[in-house]
């Protein structure tokens, strides 16, 4: 319409109060006729709206102070183009009247923005040199193009004849789009007859000397909207998952007819056919899970027909997957499990969310040894192809500090954990005490197990008590009290090392015998120790001795 056209004004033209219809005088014959164009290329009177260079044309003013400015930008090679191209399909029919080589045409068109009265889409009939045929308007106007906004149902369209002279004429009808579903009859008031019209099958019209033969209101067209045919071909019974889009393919439909999918009396979805096949799509979730019988109806501008066709549709419920959060300890092989609300569903496992490579199939899967937290993915699929969303399965690997045994003196073991300790001797649990300390009584393997975040961490210590631990003769360890150096006699060369233990049981000083310059008399430097009571553990090749001394 004019408003839309004017959006291009800054590029090519300026249009104000000018109709969308143009007329060009075709004088290619001895007696010329006017040709019309309204941006609808369904008919080839002015193909594409191209006007030859130097060609005159007519436009109709629709209001005060009309303005039409055309700029250089509208020109194309070989001529110039006017206005714009057709926007979408325009339902219409054309009535042509031919005598000899001269043909005149009138058009009846449907445009959603048109009005029943004269507006910008209407083209008034200009007087040809010979005869004219036009659509007769209700306000005594004759139209080369008459546009309205609604498809007519059973209607009579009056024609207007002008300047017809005695002789044989041929009247023809051509239809486009939705008007192909109408029947047309030519009402001849002069002959009191009604003749069926078929597209591209001209009907002879004779004009004689009787004034009634050439009367302007002699002819009219009876339009009858045909109901949609009730026989269409629907698909075989369908199956869909509830998250799918159902696609119904229907054949033997009619262009211009809207087809509805019905569940009972409820309209689910619809689509308008543009050819002889149609696909109607709607989400399966519009229906509940289960079996359904779908029916169809067809609706044209004037008729609604319940069709004979029906199709069965089975909708499978949504497939859901349930799984838990799994935990493990470093190095564990974790068994993952999942289940579905559909007992027949097969569960597939994946390492990555979008991977197409299946790790395993089944309700459970074992991981490789894990040393850090990871995410696996699972989905459930039915034999019918319905699939759950791919669900993340989290495996949390607990992180903790390794358990350690700290040796205190020659007979005390200490855990680096304050609680949760279990002590074992040669595989047998020693006590229910979970404190951090254990007193060694005999040779063997001592094991410490700690339950940390449900992970059992363990470490062992082999203890060898050679012969017995005895108090050492203080006469061979001197002086006592001691200042900076403690001397230990080693004439037998049996001592391997000396450890100094404080009152809390902590080892505060060590001396390997091999490091002493005098193997017969070992020197232990205790000058850095604070004053107090200490124990010296003399660890030999065959025995362990101890003695108490005082540090000044």
Phi and psi in degrees as a GROMACS rama.xvg file:
@    title "Ramachandran Plot"
@    xaxis  label "Phi"
@    yaxis  label "Psi"
@TYPE xy
-61.4122  -41.0814  UNK-2
-61.8357  -42.4142  UNK-3
-65.7899  -42.9652  UNK-4
-60.0852  -38.6774  UNK-5
-69.2484  -14.0363  UNK-6
-65.6607  -16.0343  UNK-7
-97.939  6.8377  UNK-8
-61.3586  -38.2872  UNK-9
-68.586  -13.583  UNK-10
-95.5174  -45.8702  UNK-11
-133.622  -36.3211  UNK-12
-150.865  165.82  UNK-13
-126.43  126.362  UNK-14
-130.84  125.814  UNK-15
-141.331  125.32  UNK-16
55.5153  44.9563  UNK-17
-127.242  135.958  UNK-18
-66.2237  156.712  UNK-19
-77.3681  -8.05372  UNK-20
-96.229  134.761  UNK-21
-117.751  154.211  UNK-22
-127.279  137.785  UNK-23
-124.914  136.781  UNK-24
-85.2073  119.744  UNK-25
-95.4849  103.774  UNK-26
-109.287  30.827  UNK-27
-68.5969  -19.8641  UNK-28
-105.131  172.014  UNK-29
-61.369  -37.0262  UNK-30
-115.265  109.821  UNK-31
-79.3155  164.518  UNK-32
-135.912  159.513  UNK-33
-88.7473  136.547  UNK-34
-110.96  147.93  UNK-35
-126.101  150.365  UNK-36
-146.814  134.834  UNK-37
-132.243  36.2348  UNK-38
73.2371  10.8379  UNK-39
-106.893  111.154  UNK-40
-89.8963  18.5991  UNK-41
-66.1067  -23.6937  UNK-42
-124.256  150.834  UNK-43
-101.762  35.8456  UNK-44
-70.2992  -46.4658  UNK-45
-131.218  88.4765  UNK-46
-59.231  122.339  UNK-47
64.8865  10.6418  UNK-48
70.2889  23.4707  UNK-49
-82.9116  129.2  UNK-50
-115.705  129.386  UNK-51
-66.2778  151.885  UNK-52
-59.3471  131.13  UNK-53
84.3042  -3.25745  UNK-54
-79.4631  133.757  UNK-55
-83.895  156.785  UNK-56
-150.519  164.407  UNK-57
-121.954  139.211  UNK-58
-130.744  158.509  UNK-59
-108.786  130.474  UNK-60
-75.3822  138.516  UNK-61
-114.616  2.05748  UNK-62
-167.699  -176.076  UNK-63
-70.7205  149.305  UNK-64
53.6601  55.3573  UNK-65
-65.5514  148.463  UNK-66
-140.707  133.346  UNK-67
-140.721  110.248  UNK-68
-119.813  123.906  UNK-69
-113.826  128.679  UNK-70
-102.764  173.478  UNK-71
-60.1122  -27.9547  UNK-72
-63.0014  -14.1801  UNK-73
-82.7755  -11.2508  UNK-74
-73.8152  144.146  UNK-75
-130.754  165.149  UNK-76
-59.598  129.6  UNK-77
91.0056  -1.18926  UNK-78
160.516  -150.289  UNK-79
-137.571  150.861  UNK-80
-108.749  147.488  UNK-81
-124.194  137.339  UNK-82
62.1629  -133.519  UNK-83
-141.168  175.548  UNK-84
-82.4631  164.774  UNK-85
-58.8841  140.045  UNK-86
-112.386  98.2393  UNK-87
79.6276  175.292  UNK-88
-77.9769  134.838  UNK-89
-117.664  115.418  UNK-90
-71.0806  134.403  UNK-91
-163.906  166.631  UNK-92
-140.253  154.461  UNK-93
-124.8  134.638  UNK-94
-109.133  120.77  UNK-95
-115.817  145.994  UNK-96
-126.594  125.083  UNK-97
-124.703  138.972  UNK-98
-141.205  118.366  UNK-99
64.6359  -126.045  UNK-100
-94.4738  -3.26661  UNK-101
-99.1178  130.434  UNK-102
-129.311  132.378  UNK-103
-117.89  148.563  UNK-104
-133.593  144.454  UNK-105
-127.685  146.598  UNK-106
-124.431  144.87  UNK-107
-122.515  120.661  UNK-108
-131.708  154.11  UNK-109
-111.719  118.906  UNK-110
-130.824  133.302  UNK-111
-63.8612  -25.5261  UNK-112
-96.7518  2.67748  UNK-113
-78.4688  165.103  UNK-114
-120.275  155.92  UNK-115
-63.0574  -27.0002  UNK-116
-91.1062  179.202  UNK-117
-64.4664  130.233  UNK-118
-145.803  -166.625  UNK-119
-66.9938  -20.7269  UNK-120
-86.9754  -7.15932  UNK-121
-88.9689  139.651  UNK-122
-116.089  112.148  UNK-123
-68.1701  147.368  UNK-124
-75.9613  127.365  UNK-125
-94.9207  147.716  UNK-126
-77.2836  118.935  UNK-127
-76.2901  166.911  UNK-128
-69.1225  -35.5041  UNK-129
-101.762  -106.62  UNK-130
-106.91  163.858  UNK-131
-135.487  145.894  UNK-132
-128.306  138.12  UNK-133
-147.992  165.923  UNK-134
-86.5774  125.605  UNK-135
-82.0927  124.497  UNK-136
-87.6871  164.483  UNK-137
-73.1426  -14.8995  UNK-138
-108.88  33.1398  UNK-139
64.7961  21.4944  UNK-140
-101.899  148.963  UNK-141
-110.09  134.981  UNK-142
-117.597  130.97  UNK-143
-75.4734  -36.1906  UNK-144
-129.768  120.615  UNK-145
-115.354  119.636  UNK-146
-114.773  141.342  UNK-147
-140.667  172.879  UNK-148
-99.3691  -13.4113  UNK-149
-124.109  143.463  UNK-150
-67.1363  132.913  UNK-151
-76.6604  155.288  UNK-152
-98.0014  -122.823  UNK-153
-80.6209  105.35  UNK-154
-137.558  162.185  UNK-155
-117.965  123.679  UNK-156
-105.269  117.965  UNK-157
-84.1667  138.576  UNK-158
-104.581  161.296  UNK-159
-127.273  124.623  UNK-160
-104.264  144.758  UNK-161
-148.886  139.022  UNK-162
60.2018  28.675  UNK-163
-80.7016  138.9  UNK-164
-114.282  160.097  UNK-165
-53.8732  141.12  UNK-166
146.862  -177.25  UNK-167
-97.3189  129.548  UNK-168
-120.129  162.634  UNK-169
-130.077  123.745  UNK-170
-104.763  133.34  UNK-171
-134.431  156.291  UNK-172
-126.118  141.592  UNK-173
-130.338  137.815  UNK-174
-119.518  154.132  UNK-175
-135.112  136.302  UNK-176
58.1766  -125.456  UNK-177
-62.5423  -22.9329  UNK-178
-73.0231  -7.78572  UNK-179
-69.0854  -11.0163  UNK-180
-103.1  27.3425  UNK-181
-119.293  152.999  UNK-182
-103.222  145.089  UNK-183
-123.471  134.556  UNK-184
-128.165  136.54  UNK-185
-90.0078  116.518  UNK-186
-91.955  121.477  UNK-187
-111.295  101.888  UNK-188
-69.1426  -25.3983  UNK-189
-71.2218  -43.3707  UNK-190
-93.4981  -3.65508  UNK-191
53.1902  47.9988  UNK-192
-130.623  165.994  UNK-193
-139.515  120.337  UNK-194
-120.112  131.392  UNK-195
-69.16  135.127  UNK-196
-106.184  137.564  UNK-197
-121.626  138.361  UNK-198
-54.8868  136.15  UNK-199
63.4031  23.1559  UNK-200
-125.54  87.0348  UNK-201
-59.4031  144.271  UNK-202
-108.969  132.911  UNK-203
-76.1836  134.261  UNK-204
-125.933  123.182  UNK-205
-106.92  128.456  UNK-206
-105.503  123.062  UNK-207
-112.16  -163.374  UNK-208
-84.3453  -7.15958  UNK-209
-70.163  129.594  UNK-210
-56.0809  -32.3964  UNK-211
-65.6739  -23.6396  UNK-212
-68.0344  -31.3392  UNK-213
-110.004  17.6205  UNK-214
-62.7951  143.21  UNK-215
-62.0044  -33.1925  UNK-216
-99.9806  22.9888  UNK-217
-62.1331  -37.924  UNK-218
-113.035  150.403  UNK-219
-149.608  162.147  UNK-220
-117.509  125.511  UNK-221
-92.9905  119.625  UNK-222
-99.3402  130.384  UNK-223
-126.713  116.524  UNK-224
-74.1263  125.609  UNK-225
-84.5577  136.774  UNK-226
-68.981  151.152  UNK-227
-61.3698  147.177  UNK-228
-68.9334  145.739  UNK-229
-91.6974  -5.92009  UNK-230
-104.218  107.788  UNK-231
-123.783  164.1  UNK-232
-106.698  121.775  UNK-233
-107.767  162.735  UNK-234
-72.5706  169.194  UNK-235
-65.7631  169.029  UNK-236
-50.3768  139.871  UNK-237
-111.832  157.092  UNK-238
-129.258  140.06  UNK-239
-148.538  148.256  UNK-240
-81.6473  151.731  UNK-241
-66.3466  -19.8786  UNK-242
-92.6939  1.51992  UNK-243
-82.1781  170.321  UNK-244
-103.093  121.069  UNK-245
-78.1592  131.526  UNK-246
-120.701  110.037  UNK-247
-100.189  116.551  UNK-248
-99.1913  118.596  UNK-249
-117.599  135.776  UNK-250
-118.614  168.954  UNK-251
62.2127  35.6308  UNK-252
-90.6623  174.711  UNK-253
-116.307  133.676  UNK-254
-60.3413  139.181  UNK-255
89.3263  -7.52923  UNK-256
-98.7486  138.47  UNK-257
-94.4632  130.213  UNK-258
-112.021  135.104  UNK-259
-113.462  142.638  UNK-260
-96.9192  128.159  UNK-261
-116.521  138.631  UNK-262
-116.531  102.013  UNK-263
66.8033  -124.798  UNK-264
-98.5614  2.52514  UNK-265
-89.8311  128.417  UNK-266
-81.3393  118.521  UNK-267
-84.3995  -62.4511  UNK-268
-149.359  164.107  UNK-269
-145.732  163.629  UNK-270
-156.762  149.752  UNK-271
-99.5738  130.268  UNK-272
-78.0762  140.109  UNK-273
-115.736  -2.99832  UNK-274
-150.541  -153.483  UNK-275
-95.4036  3.10225  UNK-276
-129.163  154.799  UNK-277
-151.093  140.219  UNK-278
-117.527  123.85  UNK-279
-106.268  125.744  UNK-280
-115.201  141.94  UNK-281
-158.035  153.2  UNK-282
-69.6372  135.385  UNK-283
-60.8728  -26.299  UNK-284
-65.9503  -9.91549  UNK-285
-67.6026  -16.8791  UNK-286
-118.163  159.721  UNK-287
-81.0429  161.651  UNK-288
-64.2481  141.345  UNK-289
133.883  -164.115  UNK-290
-100.702  138.107  UNK-291
-136.061  149.317  UNK-292
-111.849  118.175  UNK-293
-103.231  138.278  UNK-294
-118.132  176.644  UNK-295
-137.59  151.313  UNK-296
-135.802  153.47  UNK-297
-117.847  138.596  UNK-298
-133.6  121.653  UNK-299
-103.266  -171.431  UNK-300
-62.5856  -27.2579  UNK-301
-124.432  -11.1636  UNK-302
-136.939  146.922  UNK-303
-124.778  126.743  UNK-304
-127.275  126.912  UNK-305
-79.5312  121.386  UNK-306
-81.7743  157.328  UNK-307
-74.7113  -19.8112  UNK-308
-73.7518  151.588  UNK-309
-151.621  156.408  UNK-310
-142.484  140.942  UNK-311
-86.8772  139.029  UNK-312
-135.173  121.454  UNK-313
-106.518  126.228  UNK-314
-113.394  121.63  UNK-315
-85.4672  139.633  UNK-316
-64.2066  165.664  UNK-317
-62.6209  141.883  UNK-318
-95.9969  124.019  UNK-319
-114.856  152.173  UNK-320
-124.349  132.952  UNK-321
-119.741  135.144  UNK-322
-147.794  169.574  UNK-323
-112.362  175.554  UNK-324
-89.7454  125.393  UNK-325
-105.433  146.055  UNK-326
-127.578  157.449  UNK-327
-159.063  176.107  UNK-328
-107.507  156.797  UNK-329
-53.0178  130.452  UNK-330
88.7136  -5.07251  UNK-331
-72.4105  149.432  UNK-332
-98.4063  113.279  UNK-333
-97.7665  133.572  UNK-334
-92.8435  117.449  UNK-335
-96.508  140.007  UNK-336
-131.725  153.672  UNK-337
-153.15  157.083  UNK-338
-143.363  160.287  UNK-339
-122.508  156.386  UNK-340
-69.9456  -15.4714  UNK-341
-102.836  113.263  UNK-342
-66.0632  -20.2418  UNK-343
-91.0063  -3.24815  UNK-344
-71.3014  145.18  UNK-345
-100.87  130.687  UNK-346
-96.5568  128.012  UNK-347
-111.5  143.641  UNK-348
-115.165  142.075  UNK-349
-136.281  150.353  UNK-350
-82.7786  -31.2908  UNK-351
-125.039  156.182  UNK-352
-62.605  -40.7929  UNK-353
-107.89  16.1893  UNK-354
-71.5107  145.021  UNK-355
-98.7157  -4.93887  UNK-356
-91.4984  117.779  UNK-357
-80.6514  128.432  UNK-358
-74.1599  -44.1199  UNK-359
-165.706  165.976  UNK-360
-129.448  139.004  UNK-361
137.6  171.443  UNK-362
-70.4435  -14.7195  UNK-363
-144.263  160.903  UNK-364
-151.822  145.791  UNK-365
-101.786  136.942  UNK-366
-82.7466  169.563  UNK-367
-74.9493  166.876  UNK-368
-55.1094  128.824  UNK-369
-110.9  138.593  UNK-370
-122.894  0.400475  UNK-371
-151.432  163.389  UNK-372
-67.9971  139.253  UNK-373
-138.711  168.588  UNK-374
-125.773  125.772  UNK-375
-105.543  173.755  UNK-376
-135.129  145.81  UNK-377
-138.509  149.441  UNK-378
-144.936  152.002  UNK-379
-110.484  135.105  UNK-380
-129.878  138.088  UNK-381
-93.6958  167.848  UNK-382
-64.084  -21.8554  UNK-383
-85.1335  -2.98311  UNK-384
95.4423  5.90263  UNK-385
-80.2986  135.292  UNK-386
-130.014  139.978  UNK-387
-77.6846  162.452  UNK-388
-60.2046  146.925  UNK-389
-71.1644  121.371  UNK-390
-105.302  132.541  UNK-391
-72.8942  139.07  UNK-392
-118.947  114.194  UNK-393
-93.6413  134.393  UNK-394
-121.044  113.624  UNK-395
-99.8142  116.855  UNK-396
-94.5838  118.007  UNK-397
-65.2558  140.288  UNK-398
-113.258  130.905  UNK-399
-153.46  163.081  UNK-400
-80.3464  140.534  UNK-401
-60.8025  146.835  UNK-402
-76.0481  141.855  UNK-403
-134.162  149.092  UNK-404
-106.006  125.888  UNK-405
-106.867  125.66  UNK-406
-87.0116  121.395  UNK-407
-108.573  111.942  UNK-408
66.5149  -147.919  UNK-409
-103.394  -4.14562  UNK-410
-145.471  17.4182  UNK-411
-122.649  128.749  UNK-412
-109.946  139.122  UNK-413
-127.666  135.88  UNK-414
-86.5678  148.573  UNK-415
-80.9177  3.02937  UNK-416
-110.091  137.675  UNK-417
-78.0244  -24.2678  UNK-418
-145.223  169.885  UNK-419
77.4086  19.904  UNK-420
-92.9829  140.866  UNK-421
-127.222  127.992  UNK-422
-106.655  137.593  UNK-423
-129.061  145.872  UNK-424
-121.673  116.799  UNK-425
49.8099  41.0109  UNK-426
88.9133  -9.01669  UNK-427
-102.543  134.915  UNK-428
-69.5624  134.717  UNK-429
-87.207  -43.0371  UNK-430
-157.814  162.03  UNK-431
-83.8934  -3.42139  UNK-432
-66.9846  131.403  UNK-433
-110.794  20.3362  UNK-434
-72.5793  175.965  UNK-435
-87.4716  -5.58599  UNK-436
-119.002  147.148  UNK-437
-140.215  131.481  UNK-438
-89.1569  125.199  UNK-439
-81.9348  133.043  UNK-440
-115.998  -27.5503  UNK-441
-153.607  162.762  UNK-442
-67.3543  149.433  UNK-443
152.003  -170.41  UNK-444
-101.389  120.717  UNK-445
-105.195  130.565  UNK-446
-119.994  136.482  UNK-447
-112.544  125.274  UNK-448
-118.621  134.529  UNK-449
-126.327  128.16  UNK-450
-88.753  106.255  UNK-451
-117.858  110.564  UNK-452
51.6748  44.1088  UNK-453
68.3516  12.362  UNK-454
-109.604  128.709  UNK-455
-91.8794  116.657  UNK-456
-109.824  136.968  UNK-457
-139.489  157.223  UNK-458
-151.409  149.397  UNK-459
-120.558  156.434  UNK-460
-138.222  124.659  UNK-461
-90.8519  122.833  UNK-462
-115.557  126.881  UNK-463
-117.213  115.25  UNK-464
-99.9061  105.908  UNK-465
-85.0423  124.979  UNK-466
49.9699  -109.294  UNK-467
-141.955  160.242  UNK-468
-93.644  126.7  UNK-469
-136.115  160.372  UNK-470
-73.17  134.083  UNK-471
-82.4468  146.686  UNK-472
-61.2611  116.462  UNK-473
-64.7853  -16.6913  UNK-474
-69.7703  -17.7225  UNK-475
-104.378  12.3202  UNK-476
-136.259  116.2  UNK-477
-152.319  166.059  UNK-478
-78.4491  174.578  UNK-479
-152.396  110.06  UNK-480
-63.773  159.259  UNK-481
-115.96  151.051  UNK-482
-94.8076  -94.376  UNK-483
-105.141  -26.9307  UNK-484
-128.021  130.283  UNK-485
-103.924  128.106  UNK-486
-104.34  134.241  UNK-487
-126.257  122.674  UNK-488
-70.6527  138.885  UNK-489
-143.9  49.6261  UNK-490
-66.5908  -29.9674  UNK-491
-81.352  -5.38331  UNK-492
56.2409  35.2894  UNK-493
-94.8697  -18.6309  UNK-494
-77.0703  134.272  UNK-495
-99.5833  -42.8221  UNK-496
-157.413  162.914  UNK-497
-127.481  131.392  UNK-498
-120.206  135.192  UNK-499
-102.557  125.255  UNK-500
-113.602  132.089  UNK-501
-85.5816  -177.52  UNK-502
-66.7744  -19.4127  UNK-503
-89.0574  -3.49356  UNK-504
92.7737  6.26249  UNK-505
-89.3534  139.063  UNK-506
-76.4204  120.235  UNK-507
-112.442  -10.319  UNK-508
-157.716  143.412  UNK-509
-136.482  150.721  UNK-510
-144.447  119.223  UNK-511
-82.2789  129.756  UNK-512
-57.9043  -34.2154  UNK-513
-66.296  -17.8822  UNK-514
-87.2735  -8.7882  UNK-515
-81.3409  136.206  UNK-516
-68.1147  -25.0326  UNK-517
-117.242  104.678  UNK-518
-71.0855  -24.3953  UNK-519
-78.832  -28.6458  UNK-520
-136.316  104.963  UNK-521
-82.2881  139.338  UNK-522
-112.679  123.595  UNK-523
-112.244  118.968  UNK-524
-83.3171  114.07  UNK-525
-117.401  18.9322  UNK-526
-62.7862  -24.4017  UNK-527
-85.6441  -4.05108  UNK-528
-83.7449  146.982  UNK-529
-76.5424  160.293  UNK-530
-64.6389  143.545  UNK-531
155.141  -170.209  UNK-532
-96.3268  133.454  UNK-533
-134.141  162.503  UNK-534
-115.433  139.344  UNK-535
-107.285  120.41  UNK-536
-97.8532  115.154  UNK-537
-99.1324  104.951  UNK-538
-100.491  112.511  UNK-539
-108.116  -178.026  UNK-540
-71.076  -27.3392  UNK-541
-123.338  -9.47674  UNK-542
-158.973  164.53  UNK-543
-121.257  127.801  UNK-544
-121.031  161.692  UNK-545
-147.213  155.383  UNK-546
-154.266  154.893  UNK-547
-96.8112  140.422  UNK-548
-142.264  165.217  UNK-549
-114.089  132.858  UNK-550
-98.3691  123.476  UNK-551
